[in-house]
Amino acid sequence: MAPTRILLLGGTSEGRQLARDLVGLPGVELTSSLAGRVRSPEQLPGEVRIGGFGGVNGLMAHLFAEKVDLVIDATHPFAAEMTHNAAKACSITGVPLVRVDRPAWQPLPGDTWHEVDTLAEAARTADRIGTRLFVTTGRQEASEFAGVKAWCLMRSVEAPEPPLPAHHEILLAKGPFVVPEEVALMRDRRIDCLVTKNSGGGATIAKMSAARELGIPVVLVSRPPLPPGLLTVPDPEAAVDWVARRLVR
């Protein structure tokens, strides 16, 4: 019997866990696809491809050429274009698709959130309420803050490219982070406003807890909407169950 060929759209902690969990399943042939935005991605088990597909048509061509049976979208919650392309390509080709959609963060007592829809709005809002910003929206979006007057601590895995704020410090670091260290960092840099995306998950939630502990307001970019009708599961374990049910059919 031919193996079930799975295309895993990854680049997240969920994608890495799924690669480890799926590559050992009997009857499964797994390919993890990474966008290539990180210069030195972590090693993954199984086959790995790097780079985009070329939009919906390119992804459809890949699904046909590689005889893909199942697609799992475990991309970042803000990788909206890839998620929409996958939904459309799979709908047209009839390839089953599931999206691993980690739960978003929810406000807790003591939180002061200013929720916005875009990074441009986040920059304007943060510049209005703070003078020393902790910006953790990622290196690719750093230019959205180029025009702010406030001093900015820009934290990302890899160095952001200009334009950058006139007054800034770049801090290269990768989660998971812990609350005591985040509290110490914010105190040391005298942060008075945290700017981030509602990515959810545990790897970077410590900064939210630290902001709550210090009484620092958070400017939070809301997630882009998912395509209508997209099947979602909350975690990798549920995605593995989804695959397993299809392997026995």
C-alpha positions in Angstrom: 0.0 0.0 0.0 1.3 3.5 -0.9 2.2 5.7 2.0 0.0 8.6 3.0 1.8 11.7 1.9 1.5 14.7 4.3 2.5 18.2 3.6 3.1 20.1 6.9 3.3 23.8 6.6 5.5 24.6 9.6 7.9 27.1 11.1 6.3 27.1 14.6 6.8 25.1 17.8 3.6 23.2 16.8 5.1 22.4 13.4 8.3 21.1 15.0 6.3 18.9 17.4 4.1 17.6 14.6 7.2 16.7 12.5 8.5 14.7 15.4 5.2 13.0 16.1 4.2 12.2 12.5 7.5 11.1 11.0 7.4 7.9 13.1 3.9 6.9 12.2 3.7 3.8 10.0 2.4 4.4 6.6 3.2 8.2 6.6 5.5 10.1 4.3 6.0 13.6 5.7 7.4 16.8 4.2 7.7 19.9 6.3 7.6 23.2 4.4 9.3 26.2 5.9 9.0 29.8 4.5 12.7 30.4 4.8 12.4 33.7 6.7 14.7 32.4 9.5 18.3 32.0 8.2 19.1 29.0 10.4 16.0 27.0 11.1 16.0 24.1 13.6 16.7 20.7 12.2 13.6 18.6 11.6 13.0 14.9 11.1 11.8 13.8 7.7 12.0 15.7 4.4 12.2 19.5 4.5 11.6 22.0 1.8 12.4 25.7 2.1 10.7 28.6 0.4 7.3 29.6 -0.9 5.1 27.9 -3.4 4.2 30.9 -5.6 0.6 31.6 -4.4 -2.5 29.4 -4.7 -1.6 28.1 -8.2 1.9 27.1 -7.2 0.6 25.3 -4.1 -2.0 23.5 -6.2 0.7 22.4 -8.6 2.8 21.1 -5.7 -0.1 19.1 -4.3 -0.7 17.5 -7.7 3.0 16.9 -8.5 3.9 15.4 -5.1 0.6 13.5 -4.8 -0.1 15.0 -1.4 -2.9 13.3 0.5 -3.2 15.5 3.5 -2.2 19.1 4.4 -1.6 20.4 8.0 -1.3 24.1 8.4 0.8 24.8 11.5 2.1 28.2 10.4 2.1 31.2 12.7 -1.3 32.7 13.6 -0.2 35.9 11.7 0.8 34.0 8.5 -2.5 34.9 7.0 -1.5 34.8 3.4 -0.2 31.2 3.6 -3.3 30.1 5.5 -5.6 31.6 3.0 -3.6 30.1 0.1 -3.7 26.7 1.7 -7.4 26.9 2.3 -8.1 27.9 -1.3 -5.7 25.4 -2.9 -7.0 22.5 -0.8 -10.6 23.4 -1.5 -10.0 23.4 -5.2 -8.0 20.2 -5.3 -10.0 18.4 -2.7 -7.0 17.6 -0.5 -8.1 17.5 3.2 -6.7 20.3 5.3 -6.6 21.0 9.0 -5.3 24.2 10.7 -3.5 24.0 14.1 -4.8 27.2 15.7 -3.3 27.7 19.1 -5.7 29.6 21.5 -5.2 33.3 21.6 -4.3 35.0 24.9 -7.2 36.3 26.9 -7.0 39.2 29.3 -6.7 38.5 33.0 -7.4 40.8 36.1 -4.7 43.5 36.2 -4.2 43.6 32.4 -4.5 46.9 30.6 -4.8 46.0 26.9 -5.2 48.3 23.9 -6.3 46.0 21.1 -5.7 47.1 17.5 -6.1 45.5 14.1 -2.8 46.6 12.4 0.8 47.2 13.2 0.5 50.8 11.9 -2.3 51.4 14.5 -0.1 49.7 17.1 2.7 52.0 16.5 0.5 55.1 16.7 -1.2 53.9 19.8 2.0 52.9 21.6 3.6 56.2 20.7 0.7 58.0 22.3 0.7 56.2 25.6 4.3 55.3 26.2 7.8 56.9 26.0 9.9 53.7 26.3 8.4 50.8 24.2 9.2 47.1 24.3 8.4 46.0 20.7 8.2 42.3 20.1 6.3 42.1 16.8 9.1 40.5 14.8 11.9 41.7 12.7 9.9 41.9 9.5 7.5 44.4 10.9 10.1 46.6 12.7 9.9 49.2 10.0 6.3 50.0 11.0 7.8 51.7 14.1 10.3 53.8 12.2 8.3 57.0 12.7 7.6 56.7 16.5 9.1 59.4 18.8 9.4 57.0 21.7 12.6 55.0 22.6 12.1 51.4 21.5 13.6 48.1 22.7 13.3 45.9 19.6 13.5 42.2 20.4 13.5 39.6 17.7 15.2 36.3 16.8 17.2 37.9 14.0 18.2 41.5 13.5 15.5 43.7 12.0 16.3 45.7 8.8 15.9 49.4 8.5 14.2 51.8 8.7 14.1 51.6 12.4 13.0 54.1 15.1 15.4 57.0 15.6 16.0 55.9 19.2 16.2 52.2 19.7 18.1 49.2 21.1 18.1 45.8 19.3 17.9 42.7 21.5 18.4 39.4 19.8 16.7 36.5 21.7 14.5 33.5 21.2 11.9 32.1 23.6 10.7 30.5 25.6 11.2 33.3 28.2 10.5 33.3 31.9 8.6 35.8 34.0 11.4 36.9 36.4 13.8 37.6 33.6 11.1 39.5 31.6 10.3 41.6 34.7 14.0 42.4 35.2 14.4 43.3 31.6 11.4 45.7 31.6 12.6 47.3 34.9 16.2 47.7 33.6 15.0 49.4 30.4 12.3 51.4 32.2 9.7 50.1 29.8 6.3 51.8 30.1 4.5 50.1 27.2 4.7 46.6 25.7 3.8 46.1 22.0 3.2 42.7 20.7 0.9 40.4 18.6 -1.7 38.1 20.1 0.3 35.0 19.0 -0.9 32.8 21.9 1.1 29.9 23.1 3.5 29.6 26.0 6.9 30.4 24.4 6.5 34.2 24.8 3.6 34.6 27.2 6.0 35.5 30.0 6.2 39.1 28.8 2.4 39.4 29.2 2.7 38.2 32.8 5.6 40.6 33.4 3.6 43.5 32.1 0.7 42.6 34.3 3.0 42.4 37.4 4.5 45.7 36.6 1.3 47.5 35.7 2.5 48.2 32.2 -0.1 48.7 29.4 0.0 46.4 26.4 -0.7 47.3 22.8 -1.9 44.1 21.3 -2.4 43.4 17.6 -5.4 41.1 17.1 -5.1 38.1 14.9 -6.2 38.2 11.2 -9.4 36.3 10.6 -9.3 32.7 9.3 -10.9 31.6 6.0 -14.6 30.7 6.4 -15.2 27.1 7.0 -11.6 26.2 7.7 -11.3 23.1 10.0 -9.2 23.9 13.0 -7.8 22.0 16.0 -6.1 23.6 19.1 -2.9 21.7 19.3 -0.6 19.2 17.7 -2.0 16.2 19.5 -5.4 16.9 18.0 -3.8 17.2 14.5 -2.1 13.8 15.0 -5.5 12.3 15.9 -7.0 13.9 12.7 -4.3 12.2 10.7 -4.7 8.8 12.5 -8.4 8.8 11.7 -7.6 9.1 8.0 -4.9 6.5 8.0 -7.4 3.8 9.1 -10.0 4.6 6.4 
